[in-house]
Amino acid sequence: MLSEQSAVTVRATLPAVGAALGTITERFYAGLFAAHPELLNDLFNRGNQAAGTQRQALAGSIAAFATHLLDHPDQRPDAMLHRIAHKHASLGITPEQYDLVHEHLFAAIADVLGDAVTPEVAAAWDEVYWLMANALIAVEKRLREERGGYAWRAWEVVERVAETDDVATFRLRPADGGPVRDFLAGQYVSVRVALADGARQIRQYSLSGSPAPDLRQISVKRVRGDGTPDGEVSNHLHARVQAGDVLELSEPYGDLVLDAGPDTPLLLASAGIGVTPMTAMLGHLAGSGHPAPVTVVHGDRSPAAHALRTDHEAYAAKLPDASVHFWYEQDAPAGARSGLVDLADVPVAPGTRAYLCGPLPFMRAVRAQLIGKGVAPADIHYEVFGPDLWLAGQAA
């Protein structure tokens, strides 16, 4: 994929570029938003920008993509690209915006690395960028076409349910009364809201169930900053949105979806609000009567903080061969366990396919335990809420 000459140059400069990527991405976003402030207000997550997590994720994805090109020249990192493409398609990223990113990213590279960016170095990294960008553009185009093109659609909140003190479920119906496209359990939608300062911020929320064919359901955790700013959109939804209000939603996207035959043992592991896609998956499995073993794992602060717990238990009870394992850091009731999730004495059937969602430390720990129990790394799939810092950790 990468030309031989560029591969030599990228390999020689990757350590220097990789070491500077944090500074490069910081200056990239500063330049991009100075020239196009509307992107910060109406496209990018301002909370992630303030926390620096989006910069870390961008640096990690660039380094991971370049490393893959060098280590596997005949393969494309499709898993990484599809994860990013689904998020971009959900947000409505356009091909023209890749030109803007290229302009400001390479200006930042030249600014940070100075004279080290020779024409040869610039050409090699330009090739890396467009290999990644064009691959994403192609996948995003296909995803949008599969969903009938990209457009925001107005949905009316028909019911709001308090799941816990900090989690609310919103059930929505199309305001235009039109049909509702099917979704795959585990997928998410983008939600766009107008905030008090005029910004139209977008967040992505997993579809936590399918209460009726004409409804969408999302379950939103209120993000409390604890020393950093509170989550703008989650707090707006909790404080201001009630039955009868209208929200703008995208079509469903996301690549963390069930891909298993009826004979495949499954393990669904979640922590905190990571329960949302797992509950949707469990509901789908209960509806289809999945006959193979299903192991349900969840960790939370307490039973009172465990959102969708009733659904979690009810769906598992409908399956012919399911086991449920809950851990709580506080107030663990009879039948549950105290502390953090520990799979040491949880049986895992041979050939299990696992799906994980929750904080990164939780998913890394569970993944390591599953591999230790013989689960193939290729059979462990995950979803990250927000910027994918798993990539940043792998590229470090």
C-alpha positions in Angstrom: 0.0 0.0 0.0 2.7 2.5 0.9 5.3 3.1 -1.8 8.7 1.6 -1.2 10.4 5.0 -1.1 7.9 6.5 1.3 8.0 3.4 3.5 11.8 3.9 4.0 11.2 7.6 4.9 8.3 6.9 7.3 10.2 4.2 9.1 13.2 6.5 9.6 11.1 9.4 10.8 8.3 7.6 12.7 10.1 7.8 16.1 10.6 11.6 15.8 7.1 12.2 14.4 5.5 9.9 17.0 7.3 11.6 19.8 6.0 15.0 18.6 2.4 13.9 17.8 1.0 15.2 21.0 2.4 18.7 20.3 1.5 18.4 16.6 -2.2 17.5 17.3 -2.5 20.3 19.9 -1.3 22.9 17.4 -3.4 21.3 14.6 -6.7 21.7 16.6 -5.7 25.2 17.6 -5.1 26.2 14.0 -8.2 24.4 12.7 -10.5 26.0 15.3 -9.0 29.5 14.8 -9.8 29.3 11.1 -13.1 27.5 11.5 -14.6 28.1 14.9 -17.9 26.6 13.8 -16.3 23.2 13.8 -15.6 23.4 17.5 -19.2 24.7 18.3 -21.1 22.4 15.9 -19.1 19.3 15.2 -16.3 18.5 17.7 -17.0 17.6 21.3 -15.9 20.6 23.3 -15.5 18.6 26.4 -13.1 16.2 24.8 -11.2 19.1 23.3 -10.9 20.7 26.8 -9.7 17.5 28.3 -7.2 16.7 25.6 -8.6 13.3 24.9 -9.4 13.9 21.3 -5.8 15.0 20.6 -4.6 11.8 22.2 -6.9 9.7 20.1 -5.9 11.4 16.9 -2.2 11.0 17.7 -2.8 7.4 18.5 -4.7 6.6 15.3 -2.1 8.3 13.1 0.8 6.4 14.8 -1.1 3.1 14.8 -2.0 3.5 11.1 1.6 4.3 10.1 3.0 1.5 12.1 0.6 -1.0 10.6 1.6 0.2 7.1 5.2 -0.6 7.9 4.6 -3.9 9.7 1.9 -5.3 7.4 2.5 -3.7 4.0 0.0 -6.0 2.2 -2.8 -5.5 4.7 -5.1 -2.6 5.6 -6.1 -2.1 9.3 -9.8 -2.5 8.5 -11.0 -3.0 12.1 -9.5 0.3 13.1 -10.7 2.1 10.0 -14.2 0.8 10.3 -14.5 1.9 13.9 -13.4 5.4 13.0 -15.6 5.5 9.8 -18.7 4.6 11.8 -18.2 7.4 14.2 -17.4 9.9 11.4 -20.5 8.8 9.4 -22.7 9.2 12.5 -21.4 12.7 12.9 -21.9 13.7 9.2 -18.2 14.2 8.4 -17.8 15.1 4.7 -15.0 14.4 2.2 -14.2 18.1 2.0 -13.4 18.2 5.7 -10.5 15.8 5.1 -8.9 18.6 3.0 -9.3 21.0 5.9 -7.7 18.5 8.3 -4.8 17.9 5.8 -4.2 21.6 5.5 -4.0 22.3 9.2 -2.4 19.0 10.2 0.6 19.5 7.8 0.9 23.1 8.8 1.2 21.9 12.4 3.8 19.2 11.5 5.9 21.8 9.7 5.6 24.2 12.6 6.6 21.7 15.2 9.4 19.8 13.3 10.7 22.7 11.3 13.6 22.0 9.0 13.3 18.3 9.6 10.3 18.3 7.3 12.1 18.0 4.0 10.1 17.7 0.8 10.9 14.0 0.9 9.5 13.7 4.5 6.5 15.8 3.7 5.7 13.6 0.6 6.0 10.4 2.6 3.7 11.5 5.4 1.3 13.0 2.9 1.0 9.5 1.4 0.3 8.0 4.8 -2.4 10.7 5.4 -4.2 10.2 2.1 -4.1 6.4 2.3 -5.9 6.7 5.6 -8.2 9.5 4.6 -9.3 8.0 1.3 -9.9 4.6 2.9 -12.1 6.4 5.5 -13.9 8.4 2.9 -14.8 5.3 0.9 -16.1 3.4 3.9 -18.1 6.4 5.2 -19.7 6.9 1.8 -20.8 3.2 1.7 -22.2 3.4 5.2 -24.2 6.6 4.4 -25.5 5.0 1.2 -26.6 1.9 3.2 -28.7 4.2 5.4 -30.2 6.3 2.6 -27.8 9.2 2.8 -27.0 11.5 5.7 -29.5 13.7 7.3 -30.6 14.7 10.8 -34.1 13.7 11.7 -36.4 15.1 14.3 -37.6 12.6 17.0 -40.1 13.3 19.7 -39.5 12.1 23.2 -42.6 10.0 24.1 -41.3 8.8 27.4 -38.6 9.5 29.9 -37.7 6.9 32.6 -35.4 7.5 35.6 -33.1 4.4 35.7 -30.9 5.7 38.5 -30.0 9.1 40.0 -27.7 9.7 37.1 -29.1 7.7 34.2 -32.3 8.5 32.3 -33.8 6.5 29.4 -35.4 8.4 26.6 -37.8 6.7 24.2 -38.4 8.6 20.9 -40.6 8.4 17.9 -40.0 10.1 14.5 -41.7 13.5 14.5 -42.6 13.1 10.9 -44.4 9.8 11.5 -42.3 8.0 9.0 -40.8 4.5 9.2 -38.0 3.6 11.5 -35.0 1.8 10.1 -33.8 -1.4 11.8 -30.6 -1.3 13.8 -28.2 -3.9 15.0 -27.9 -4.5 18.7 -24.8 -2.7 20.0 -25.1 0.3 17.6 -25.5 3.9 18.6 -27.0 7.1 17.2 -25.7 10.7 17.3 -27.8 13.2 19.1 -27.6 16.9 18.3 -28.8 19.6 20.7 -28.8 23.4 20.7 -27.2 24.7 23.9 -27.7 28.0 25.6 -24.7 29.7 24.0 -26.0 28.8 20.5 -23.6 25.8 19.9 -25.1 22.7 18.4 -23.2 19.9 20.1 -23.3 16.3 19.1 -22.9 13.2 21.3 -23.2 9.5 20.5 -25.4 7.2 22.6 -25.9 3.5 22.4 -29.4 2.2 21.6 -30.1 0.5 24.8 -33.1 -1.5 23.6 -35.9 -1.8 21.1 -39.2 -1.2 23.0 -41.3 -1.1 19.9 -40.7 -1.2 16.1 -41.4 2.6 15.7 -39.3 3.7 18.7 -35.7 4.4 19.5 -34.4 4.1 23.0 -31.2 5.7 24.5 -30.1 5.7 28.1 -27.9 8.7 29.1 -25.7 9.0 32.1 -25.3 12.5 33.4 -21.6 13.3 33.3 -20.4 15.0 36.5 -17.1 16.7 36.1 -15.6 16.1 39.6 -13.1 18.9 39.1 -13.6 19.3 35.4 -16.6 20.8 33.5 -19.8 18.7 33.6 -20.8 17.0 30.4 -22.6 19.6 28.3 -25.0 17.4 26.4 -25.8 14.8 29.1 -26.6 17.5 31.6 -28.7 19.4 29.0 -30.7 16.2 28.4 -31.2 15.5 32.1 -32.1 19.1 33.0 -34.2 20.2 30.1 -35.6 17.3 28.0 -38.9 15.8 28.9 -41.7 13.9 27.1 -43.0 16.1 24.2 -39.6 17.6 23.4 -37.9 17.0 20.1 -34.3 15.9 19.5 -32.3 15.5 16.3 -30.9 12.0 15.8 -28.8 10.4 13.1 -29.4 6.9 11.7 -27.8 4.0 13.7 -24.1 3.3 13.2 -21.4 1.3 15.0 -19.4 -1.8 14.4 -19.7 -3.5 17.8 -22.5 -5.8 16.8 -23.2 -9.5 17.4 -21.6 -11.7 14.8 -22.1 -15.3 16.0 -24.0 -18.4 15.0 -26.4 -20.2 17.3 -23.7 -22.6 18.5 -21.3 -19.8 19.5 -20.8 -19.3 23.3 -21.0 -15.6 24.1 -19.7 -13.4 27.0 -21.1 -9.9 27.4 -19.1 -7.8 29.9 -19.9 -4.3 30.9 -19.2 -1.7 33.6 -21.1 1.4 34.5 -23.0 3.0 31.6 -21.2 0.5 29.3 -24.3 -1.7 30.1 -26.3 0.1 27.4 -25.1 -1.8 24.2 -24.8 -5.0 26.2 -28.4 -4.8 27.3 -29.5 -4.3 23.7 -27.4 -7.3 22.7 -28.9 -9.4 25.5 -32.4 -8.4 24.5 -31.7 -9.5 21.0 -30.4 -12.8 22.1 -33.4 -13.4 24.4 -35.7 -12.6 21.5 -34.0 -15.1 19.2 -33.6 -17.7 21.9 -29.8 -18.1 21.5 -29.2 -21.7 22.5 -25.5 -21.6 23.2 -24.1 -20.5 26.6 -24.2 -16.8 27.3 -22.2 -15.4 30.2 -23.3 -12.0 31.5 -20.7 -9.9 33.4 -21.2 -6.5 34.9 -19.4 -4.3 37.4 -20.8 -1.1 39.1 -20.5 1.1 42.1 -23.6 -0.3 43.8 -26.9 -1.9 42.9 -28.6 1.5 43.0 -26.1 2.8 40.3 -26.6 -0.2 38.0 -28.7 1.2 35.2 -31.1 -1.2 33.3 -30.5 -3.9 36.0 -34.0 -5.2 35.7 -33.7 -5.6 31.9 -30.2 -7.2 32.4 -31.6 -9.8 34.7 -34.9 -10.4 32.8 -33.3 -10.9 29.4 -30.8 -13.3 30.8 -33.6 -15.3 32.5 -35.2 -15.8 29.1 -32.2 -17.5 27.7 -31.9 -21.3 27.9 -28.3 -21.3 29.0 -27.2 -18.1 30.6 -25.2 -17.3 33.8 -25.2 -13.8 35.4 -22.2 -12.4 37.4 -22.6 -8.9 39.0 -19.9 -7.2 41.0 -20.5 -4.1 43.2 -18.0 -1.9 45.0 -20.6 -1.1 47.7 -23.7 -2.8 49.1 -23.4 -6.0 47.2 -26.6 -8.0 47.8 -26.9 -11.8 48.2 -26.0 -13.5 45.0 -23.7 -10.7 43.8 -20.0 -10.2 44.5 -18.1 -7.4 46.2 -15.3 -5.4 44.6 -14.1 -5.2 41.0 -14.9 -7.7 38.2 -12.7 -10.8 38.5 -13.2 -13.7 36.2 -10.9 -16.1 38.0 -13.8 -18.5 39.0 -16.2 -17.6 36.1 -16.4 -20.6 33.7 -15.7 -19.5 30.1 -16.7 -22.1 27.4 -14.2 -23.0 24.7 -14.8 -21.0 21.5 -16.4 -18.0 23.4 -16.8 -14.7 21.6 -16.7 -11.8 23.9 -18.1 -8.2 23.7 -16.9 -5.6 26.2 -18.0 -2.0 27.0 -17.0 0.2 29.9 -14.0 2.3 31.1 -10.7 1.4 29.5 -9.1 0.0 32.7 -12.0 -2.4 33.1 -11.9 -3.5 29.4 -8.1 -4.0 29.5 -8.4 -6.1 32.7 -11.2 -8.2 31.4 -9.5 -8.7 28.0 -6.3 -9.9 29.7 -8.3 -12.3 31.9 -10.2 -13.7 28.9 -7.0 -14.3 27.0 -5.6 -16.1 30.1 -8.6 -18.3 29.9 -8.0 -19.2 26.3 -10.2 -16.8 24.5 -8.6 -15.8 21.2 -7.7 -12.1 21.0 -9.6 -11.9 17.6 -12.8 -13.0 19.4 -12.7 -10.1 21.9 -14.5 -7.0 20.7 -15.0 -3.7 22.5 -16.7 -0.3 22.3 -15.2 2.9 23.7 -17.5 5.7 24.6 -15.7 8.9 23.4 -12.3 9.1 21.8 -10.6 5.7 21.4 -7.7 6.0 23.7 -7.1 2.2 23.5 -5.3 3.1 20.2 -3.3 5.8 21.9 -2.2 3.3 24.5 -1.2 0.7 21.9 0.8 3.3 19.9 2.7 4.6 22.9 
